[in-house]
């Protein structure tokens, strides 16, 4: 997910200084029913293992620095019983914004490989995950490549209740292999294991400003540039 700026707006923003950093400090609060592993890497490979857990009643929090062109990868699998879901809150601490597991700019793919998911940073697990990433990039896997996730209930809903350290606005999500409008319940094998991914520089989508707003922004940025020259 990348915020797109028109060329005119980009030029105005450049007057105020740099608009992107080489790395971002990311805070992730996450739980998955039934288990997950968190990685990051490029669009084509998983390169770094962050952490894993197999107990959905707990919420794990990770804070780490990532290059701004990286992707987060969440590998998930369920026990095929009662319910399944991925719930998370993601914060860019440098830029001061957050988004959730139900942000529509997440992508998901289904491997159909069963429960033996890559849950470590071993060379074999990184190679397996990378192989599935490349397959999905080419439109393969049971999901036909990367596709949109399907959102279920908000944090606090049954059977999970309110999961700590994640905002109530976050929603449980999963991949729907059969057209279910809510694939989080009941228990079902949706061609698991699954992989969710999103770009590290993801931020909430904002409306494109109207021409009048752009004019006001231009005035503000010009004023800011003048002040910088004045106090330089």
Residue pairs with C-beta under 8 A, 6 or more apart in sequence:
1 99
1 103
1 105
1 198
1 199
1 201
1 202
1 203
1 205
2 199
2 201
2 202
3 203
3 205
3 206
5 13
6 208
8 214
9 209
9 214
9 217
10 19
12 217
12 218
12 221
13 19
13 221
15 221
15 222
15 224
15 225
16 221
16 224
16 225
20 68
20 201
21 68
21 94
22 67
22 68
23 65
23 66
23 67
23 68
24 65
24 66
24 68
24 92
24 93
24 94
24 95
24 200
24 201
25 63
25 64
25 65
25 92
25 93
25 94
26 63
26 64
26 65
26 66
26 72
26 90
26 91
26 92
26 93
26 200
27 61
27 62
27 63
27 90
27 91
27 93
28 38
28 50
28 61
28 62
28 63
28 72
28 88
28 89
28 90
28 91
29 59
29 60
29 61
29 88
29 89
29 90
29 165
29 166
30 36
30 38
30 59
30 60
30 61
30 62
30 74
30 86
30 87
30 88
30 89
30 101
30 166
31 53
31 56
31 57
31 58
31 59
31 60
31 87
31 88
31 163
31 166
32 53
32 56
32 74
32 76
32 85
32 86
32 87
33 56
33 78
33 83
33 84
33 85
33 160
33 172
34 54
34 56
34 77
34 78
34 79
34 84
35 52
35 53
35 54
35 76
35 77
35 78
35 117
35 119
36 52
36 53
36 74
36 75
36 76
36 77
36 86
37 49
37 51
37 52
37 74
37 75
37 117
37 118
37 119
37 120
38 49
38 50
38 51
38 52
38 62
38 72
38 73
38 74
38 75
39 46
39 47
39 48
39 49
39 50
39 72
39 73
39 74
39 75
39 121
39 126
39 129
40 46
40 47
40 48
40 50
40 66
40 70
40 71
40 72
40 73
40 200
41 47
41 48
41 70
41 71
41 73
41 130
41 133
42 69
42 70
42 71
43 71
43 137
44 130
44 133
44 134
44 137
45 126
45 130
45 133
45 134
46 73
46 118
46 126
46 129
46 130
46 133
47 126
48 121
49 120
49 121
49 125
49 126
50 62
50 64
51 60
51 62
52 119
52 120
53 60
56 160
56 163
57 160
57 163
59 163
59 164
59 165
59 166
61 165
63 93
66 72
66 200
67 200
68 200
68 201
69 199
69 200
69 201
70 199
70 200
71 197
71 198
71 199
71 200
72 90
72 197
72 198
72 199
72 200
73 129
73 133
73 195
73 196
73 197
74 86
74 88
74 195
74 196
74 197
75 117
75 118
75 119
75 129
75 193
75 194
75 195
76 86
76 117
76 192
76 193
76 194
76 195
76 196
77 115
77 117
77 192
77 193
77 194
78 84
78 187
78 189
78 192
79 187
80 187
80 188
80 189
80 192
81 187
82 159
82 185
82 186
82 187
83 159
83 160
83 184
83 185
83 186
83 187
84 174
84 183
84 184
84 185
84 187
84 188
84 190
85 152
85 160
85 172
85 173
85 174
85 184
86 101
86 172
86 173
86 174
86 196
87 101
87 155
87 160
87 163
87 166
87 170
87 171
87 172
87 173
88 100
88 101
88 166
88 170
89 98
89 100
89 101
89 165
89 166
89 167
89 170
90 98
90 99
90 100
90 198
90 202
91 97
91 98
92 98
92 201
92 202
92 203
95 203
97 203
97 204
98 167
99 202
99 203
99 204
100 166
100 167
100 169
100 170
100 171
101 149
101 170
101 171
101 172
101 173
101 196
102 149
102 151
102 170
102 171
102 172
102 173
103 198
103 202
103 204
104 148
104 149
105 198
105 202
105 205
106 148
106 149
106 173
106 196
106 197
106 198
107 146
107 147
107 148
107 149
107 196
107 197
107 198
108 143
108 146
108 147
108 148
108 149
108 173
108 175
108 194
108 195
108 196
108 197
109 132
109 136
109 141
109 143
109 145
109 146
109 147
109 175
109 194
109 195
110 141
110 142
110 143
110 175
110 177
110 190
110 191
110 192
110 193
110 194
111 132
111 141
111 142
111 191
111 192
111 193
111 194
111 195
112 141
112 142
112 191
112 192
113 132
113 192
113 193
114 192
114 193
115 192
115 193
116 193
117 192
117 193
118 124
118 125
118 126
118 128
118 129
119 125
129 195
132 141
132 195
133 195
133 197
135 141
136 143
136 145
136 146
136 195
137 145
137 146
138 145
139 145
142 177
142 191
143 175
143 177
143 191
146 197
147 175
149 173
149 174
149 175
149 196
150 173
150 174
150 175
150 176
150 180
150 181
150 182
150 183
151 171
151 172
151 173
152 171
152 172
152 173
152 174
152 182
152 183
152 184
152 185
153 171
153 172
153 182
153 184
154 168
154 169
154 170
154 171
154 172
155 162
155 163
155 166
155 167
155 168
155 169
155 170
155 171
155 172
156 162
156 168
157 172
159 185
160 172
162 168
172 184
173 184
173 196
174 183
174 184
174 190
174 194
175 183
175 190
175 191
175 194
176 183
176 190
177 183
177 189
177 190
177 191
178 188
178 190
180 188
183 190
209 217
